[in-house]
Amino acid sequence: MSDQPSTLPEGWQEIAHKLAHATDPTGAPIDPGIMEAVIALNALGVETNASCEGHLDRGHAAPWVDFHAVNTETIRRQAREATRRLQEAEEQQAASEVLEELNREMFKLAREENVAYYRGSWLVHQALEAFYLDHHVPYDLQLYLHNDSFGYSRLQPHGIDYQPQRTPEIQASNLKRYQVEMLSFAHFLKNDYLLRPRTDFKS
């Protein structure tokens, strides 16, 4: 039985066409084994910027996708500018009330920046919660989000960092299982989650 739905999620074909010609900074195309997950995440509402299907001879022996929230450039710029203004005022020994006002503005923008940064990972987090409600696999195989402090996130299996501790045979076996798990999540997004009413996942 084919897992191809009769209806594709909104924007799926356009995203797939665009990504079919995408390359990384080295000029390499998106790995075919991770392509469906990359398309699904972009359709969900985040912007992917790097990915890998996983390899035994280089990089990580597990699949992963890096992404970030869209439209964060303005708040990033405003937060940087607020920090710069505060630093300049401190260097010029501005009055305490001026420093307090600049400090309040900087922290206000920092909070807004934090919300904007993690809007993308929040979308994926909700999708993972829905996926694992009925999809039960060992913890090592489960996908999770590794977030940094600059608004970038990586979707990867729990066991990714422990692959080097394992024998080559186990690494090879786990790589296949991790790839299946990533593909299962991509299929869930494509065939179920992204076909639900948009308020289910974009609140």
C-alpha positions, 0 to 999 in steps of 0.5 A, a space after each residue: 500500500 502506498 503512503 502517498 496521500 490523495 491530498 498533499 499539504 499546502 505548498 508541498 509541491 512548490 517546496 519540493 521543487 525548490 529544494 530539488 535544486 538546493 545545495 549546501 555551502 559546499 555545493 552538495 545537494 540534499 541527501 535523498 534519504 533526508 529530503 522528505 523530512 526537509 520538505 515536511 519541516 519547511 511545509 510545517 513553517 520553519 526554514 531548514 539550512 542544513 541536513 544529512 541522512 547520516 553516514 558511517 564514513 563521515 559526519 554523524 552516523 544518524 540523520 539530522 536536520 538544522 532549522 530556524 524560525 522564519 522572519 526573525 531578522 528584524 527582531 535580531 537587528 533590533 536586539 543587537 542595536 539595543 545592546 549597542 546603544 546600552 554599551 555606548 551609553 555605559 562607555 560615555 557614563 550616561 546618567 543612571 536613568 538613561 542607562 536604566 531605560 536602555 537596559 529595560 529596552 534591551 531586556 524587553 527586546 531580548 524577551 521578544 527575540 527569545 520568543 521569535 527564536 523558538 517559534 520554529 522549534 515550538 512548531 516542531 515540538 508540537 508535531 513531535 508530541 503528536 507523533 509520539 502519542 501513538 508511535 512507540 519506539 525505544 528512547 534511543 530512536 526517538 527524535 528530539 530537538 537540540 536548541 542553541 541560544 541563537 534560535 537554531 535547532 537540530 532535529 535528531 535521534 537521542 542516540 546520535 552522540 553515542 554512535 562512536 561508542 558502539 561497534 561498527 556493526 551496531 552503528 550500521 544497524 542503528 543508522 538504518 533504524 534512525 533513518 527509518 524513524 526520521 522517515 516515519 516522522 516525515 510521513 506522519 507530517 506529510 500524510 496526517 499532521 500537515 493535513 489537519 486544520 492549521 490551528 492544530 499546529 500553528 497556534 
